[in-house]
C-alpha cells in the first residue's frame, strides 16, 4: 500500500488506478486489482484510526448493498494498520 500512495507520480483523482496486488484481510491469498478488469470498481483507501473513514464505511456498505447486483465491485484498501486493528474496524463497520 505504501508504494501506491507514495509514488513519484501518484495517480490523479479520476485517473486509471495503478496495477496492484495485496494480501487479503478476510482470508488467505492475495487480491489483484487487475482481476476486476472490465467491471466498475469503487476503490476506497481507509484506516482503522481514521475518523472520516468510519462515516464513509456506512455509506459504502449501503451503496455496496444497492449496486452489487449490478456488478459493481467495492474494494477497500487498508492503509497502514496492523491486521487485528483492520479486522476489528471491518467487523464494527460491515
N, C-alpha and C positions, 0 to 999 in steps of 0.2 A: 504494500500500500504506500509506503513512504516514497518509493520510486515514482508512483503515479502522480502524487501531489507535488513532488519537488523536482520535476523535470526541468531541464534548462529551458525548454519551450513548452510550458504547460498548455494543455488544450483550453480553448476559449469556450464559454457557455454557448451551447447550441452547436458546437463543432462535433465531429466524429470522435468518439471516445477511443483512447489508445487501447490496443490489444493487451489483455492481462489475464493471468491465471492465478487464483488464490486458493488457499485451503478453505474447505467448507467449515462453517461453525456448527452446523447441525448434524454432522456425521463425518465419517472418514472420506478421504479423497479430496480432489480439487475441482474447482469450477472455473470454466473459461468463458469470458465474455463472447468469444467467437462462436461458442456453441448455440448462441441465440441469434445468430446472423439471420436476417430476413424477418425477424419479429420485432415489434416495438418494445423497447426496454426503458423502464423508468429506473435510473441509476441514482441511488441515494447514499451519500457518504455520511456516516454517523459515528458517535462515540458515546459510551455509557455516561460520561461526565458532562455531556453537552446538554444544557437546559433546553435550547430550542429544539433539539432532536427529540425530546420527549413529546412535545406537541406535534411535531411532524409525524411521529410514529403513528399517532391516532389517525391522522389524515391519510397517510399511506396505507394503513390497514383497511380503512374504509374504501379507498379507491381500488385497492387490490381485490377486495370482495366484489366490487362493482364491475371491474374490467377483466378479471382473469378468464372469464368465459369467452372473451373476445380475443384471447391470445396474447394479451399484454403481460409482459414479464416485469415484475417488481424485484429489483436486485439491490439489497443493502450491503454496503461495504463498510465494515467496522474499521475505524481509524484509530490506531494506536491504543488498543485496550489489551488487557490480559484476557484470555479466553473465558475464565469464570465470570469476570465482570460483564463481558459481552453477552454471555448466555443469560445472565440474570436480567440484563436490560431487555433482551428479546422475550424472555418469559413474562416480564412485567408489562410489556407493551404489545404483545401479539394477541 
